[in-house]
Amino acid sequence: MDGNTFPKGFLWGAATSSHQVEGDNDANDWADWETAGRAKERSGMACDHWRRFREDFDLARSLGHNAHRFSIEWSRIEPQEGQFNEAALLHYCEVVDALRERNLEPVVTLHHFTLPRWVAREGGWISSRFVQYFLRYADRVAEYLSDKVRYWVTVNEPMVALYQGYIQGIWPPGEKSFGKALEMFRNVVRVHTELYHMLHNRRRNCWVGMAKHVRAFFPYRSFWPFDHLSAGLRQFFFSDLMTHILTTGVAFFPGLENSFLRRAKGTTDFIGVNYYTREFVKFALTFPFGGEKEKSFSGETGERNSLGWEIYPEGLYRALVDLRKFSLPIIILENGLCTLEDPRRIVFIQSHLGAVARAMKAGADIRGYFYWSLVDNFEWLDGFEPRFGLVEMDYKTQARRPRPSAEYYAGICRTGKIT
Ligand code: IFM
């Protein structure tokens, strides 16, 4: 890493996920969640990416990207138990071919929050047959794609799905049970480990990782005297403190996340990092993150995105530097801003890539960066309102219009230099 210039071969791109962009995905658990009125609106045709993927990849190419991350929709591949849809499998082959024709390296996610309806009905992640089901689906996908795809992401942000789905109960399956959350955690580890071996058996030189929602943790002001320390001292104390919290198990979920990475060490080629904001942590017998209320009490919060998440590039730096301890390559699989004011997106990209560059200088082995997202899309419970895209969507006409921030990011992708 020389100054702010990224190395040759660095992956530059943007990410999407099937349910958020494809449209007409009506055989999964999220479709049912939407039908039950549990999200702000229904995903409907979304960005009609299922039919317009070539147009979207033309845009990505014209915007200087050399890679693209997307996900496979299991409910399209296997809409009923054991019934595989050949047309859907061939569709994803066409998607990958379309990327390759445009010199975009495909990064393929096998699970990005949605489950086929029949899997959900059988108990979803905690079904005793879940691992078997997932591996059978993934094996069929790999049969079609493994000679075309080098980079695989097994599961996207499992801890987010676990927390929202099994603790808070605000995502499918709407459970509130620590026991079930733990069961899901165990199955995430099993699925990832098995997939690693299966994908490597099919293609020796592939890279398999998981997209981890990475948080930078800060002490909740009113509980800690550390606020008055200099940044360096705070970092020193807080990382020690964090270790203590993790080992005492008070911060149960972050503990699990780190324990996942430790367990997965022999079965992970890279760590996928999804970073958006920081979290405040306090001792509590319940879930230890401060929510929005604590954040606003902390008096430390800076600018926020349109969903109210604080914009904190330093947190990305801290998280990346902290991940050096796993001695694995890192790919930033998601990082982005939802806003209606596009100039803020430019500042966001610039400051976060600055953090990435600094982390690389400090020894973090970072191989790529994917902005979330290529186009505006369906943001789960929040529907279409949050605008994360480099490309603006007009959902009525399905017209796409690259924003000035897309051009700004294109400059970085083309030159490997932050301007
Ligand atoms: O849209 C989501 C994505 O599906 C997973 N990571 C966070 C994004 C923004 O919330």
Residues whose N, C-alpha, C, O or C-beta is under 5 A from the ligand:
A	BS01	IFM	none
